[in-house]
Amino acid sequence: MSILIKTETEIEKMRIAGKLAADVLDMIEPYVVPGVTTDELNQICHDYMVDMQQVIPAPLNYHGFPKSICTSVNQQICHGIPSGKKLKSGDIINIDITVIKDDYHGDTSKMFCVGEVSPHAKRLIKITQEAMFLGIEQVKSGATLGDIGHAIQKHAESNRYSVVREFCGHGIGKKFHEEPQVLHYGKAGDGEVLEAGMILTIEPMINLGKRHMKVLADGWTAVTKDRSLSAQFEHTILVTHSGYEILTLRQEEKLTPLAHAL
């Protein structure tokens, strides 16, 4: 498969899908509290997406995934399946949202703190968000995918964290997952050269302990092998001639400078 360069019409549709995905994360924030189940969060998001936004939740039935969102708690790295288990104070959770609007996908995720969270969990979340933004800052026409991965890896490892290597960002458009694969580690200057009109996700998964992971018996949920905490942030990014545009920028991020985490 070759990397697809989006037309202006396609880019505009991706902007709309991206904003809708971001709006779901803004909407769900007040509900992420001790005592709520991830199933309840899934249902709230599902109803909002289907009834209010008139979008399709992309994860639902995607290769058999049974829910409309992914909820990854504590040592879960990604692809956590919402369940009846209640969140408790001190938990950290990634909520991953992908919507389909007019055939085009918007994909984004963020970390939420449940009640009072430990300082080391907060720091992991902060460094992971910083790593994502440092990766995004590399994006421009003529840069390489290796530039993105190198920036993320350098920041994570300099803070004594590790980068999960089994999962990566990806091209996105009419298909949920397109070329290229966007690794969150690597060497500056390596890999595909970015061109204006490419749209891709940058979604680093950073572990407090070692990088090694395993997938649980459900066939989806990835967890850290050493049971250390894991965090992830994700944005959908348009490559422009002068740099980048974040298509999934949330309201909270618009109120502060883009690199507010840095």
N, C-alpha and C positions, 0 to 999 in steps of 0.2 A: 504493500500500500504506500502511496506517495502522500506527502504532506499537502493538505488542501489550503490554498490561499482563499480567504473569504472575500466575496464581493461586498460592495457598500450595502446592498440590500440585506445580505446575510449578516453583516456586522450589526446592522440596526436591530435585526431580530434577536441576535445574541445579546445586545445591550438590554433589550426588554426582558429576556429570559434571565439574565444575570441579576437584574434589579429585583425581579420577583423572588428569586432564590434568596437573595440578601434579606428581603423583607420578611421571609419566613423566620430567619434567625433573630431578627429584631422582635418579631411577634412572640416567639416562644420564650424569650428570656424570663419574663415574670413567673412562668410556670415551673422553672427549674429550681425546685426547693426541696428540702428534706421531706420525705414521705411520699413524693410522687413516684409513680412507676414509669419506666421507660416506655411501656405500652401506652400509658396515658399520654405521654409526650408525643408518641407516634400518632395517636388518634387525633390529638389537637392539631398537629401539623397537617395530617391527611385531610381533615375537614376544612381547614383554612385554604389549603392548596386547591382542593377540588371544588369547594362551594364558593369561596370568596375570590380566589384568583383565577379559577377556571383553567388550571394547568393540570398536567399529568405528573404524578410523582414517579420519577424515572426508576428508582430502585425497585418498586413494587413489581414482582414477577420477573425481574431482570435476571436471567439465568437461574430462575427459581428462588430468588431472594424473597422472603415472605412479607416484608414490611415496606412502608413508604419512606422511612428515613433510617439512617444508621446511627446507633447510639453506643459509643465505646467508652466504658467506665474504667477508670483507674489503670490497671495493667493491660486493659484491652487496647490494642494499637489501632485497629480499624475494623470496619464491617461488622460491628456488634449488632446483634439482632434485638430489637426491643422486646421486653418480657414483662412479667408481673413482679419482678424484683423491685423493691422500693429503694430510691436513692436515700442516702443518709448524710448528715453533716460531715464534712471532710472529704467527700467524694469529689473527683473531677471527672467531667464528662465531655466528650466531643460529640456534637450533633452535626451530622453531614447531610446536607440538603441538595438534591438535584431535581430540578423541574424541567418539564418539556412544555414549551409554548410555541404554537405554530411550527411544530416539527423541530425546534431548536432547543438545545440544552443550556441551562445555567447551573453551575456546580460550585458549591462553597461549603466550608465548615468552620466552626470555631469551638474553643474550649469554654466551658462554664464551670464556675466554682459553686459547689452545693454547700450552703451554710458557711461555717468557719473552716477554712482550708489551711493546712500547714505551710510554713514559709518555704520549705523545699519544693512543695507542689506548685506554689505560686511562682517560684523562680523558674521551674521547668516550663511552665506555661509562658512566662515572659520571654525566655530565651528562644522558645519554639516560634513564637510570633515574630520576634526579631529576625530569626533565621529566614522565615518566609519572606519578610519584607526586604532583607538583604538579597535574597534570590531574585525577587521582583525587580529590585533596583538595577540588576544586570541586564534586563530585557530591553533590547533595541534592535533595529535592523542592523545586521552585520555582526552582532554578538553571537556566541555559540551556546548550545545547551550545557556544555561543560562549565561555562562561566557561572551559570545558575547553580549547578550542583556544587561547585567548588566553594562559592560564597556561603552556601548553607552549611556544608560540612565543616568548613573552617570555623564558623561561629559556634556550631554545636560542640565540636570537639575541643575548642579552646576553653569552653566552659565545662569540660569533663563529662559531656553527655555523648550519646551515640546516635547515629543515623540508621534507621531501618532501611535495608537495601532491597527487600523483596517486593516492595510496592513503590510506585512512582506516580508522578503527574503524567498528563497525557494531552494530546490534541483533543479538541471537542468541537462539536457543531451539530449537524443533523444526527450524527452518531454520538453516543455517550462516550465511547473511547475510540479515538482516531490516532493516527501517527502525528507527531513523534512521541516516544516515551521520554518523559522528563525526569531524569535521575536526580536525586537530592544529595548526591556526592559526585566527586569527579575532579577532573583537572581543567583549569582555565584554558580556553582555546580549543578544547576537544569537542567532537560531536558536530551535529548538524548546525549550519549557520541559520540564524533567525532572519525571516523576511517580513516586511510589513504585510499585514493581512492574515498572518498566522494567529490562531487562538489556541491557548493551551492552559492547563491548570498547573499551579505550583502548590504542593500540598505536603510539606515535610512532616514526617513522623519521627519524633525525637524521644529517646528513652533515657530515663534517669540512670539506669544500669547499662548492661551490655546490649548490643544491637540485635541479638539473636531472638527469633520468634518461632511460634508454632501456631497452627490452625486447629481450633477445637473440633470436636466430633460433629458439630453442626455443619461443618464444611465451609463456614464463613468467618467466624470470629477469630481474628488474629490476636494473640497475646504475647507478652514478653516471656521468654523462657525462664528468666530469673525472677519473674513476678514483680519487677520494678515498675514504677509508674511510667506511662507513656502519654505524650501530648501531640496534637496535630492542629494545624490551621491550613485553610485552603482558600485560594481565590482563582477565578477565571480571568485570564489576562489576554488582552489584544496587543500584538506587536505593532507598533506604529513606526513611521520613518524616523521620528525624533526620540522614541522611547517606548512607552507602554501606556495602556489604559486599563485600569482595574474595572472589569465589568460587573463584579459582585461586591463593590464597595458598600459597606453598611452605613446606616445613618450615624452611628456612634463614631465611625472613622472619618466621616465628612466634617465632624465638629472639631477635629484636631488635625494637626499636620499629618500627612500620609505616613511618614516614618515616626509617628508618635512613640512607637515602642523602642526606638533606637537611642 
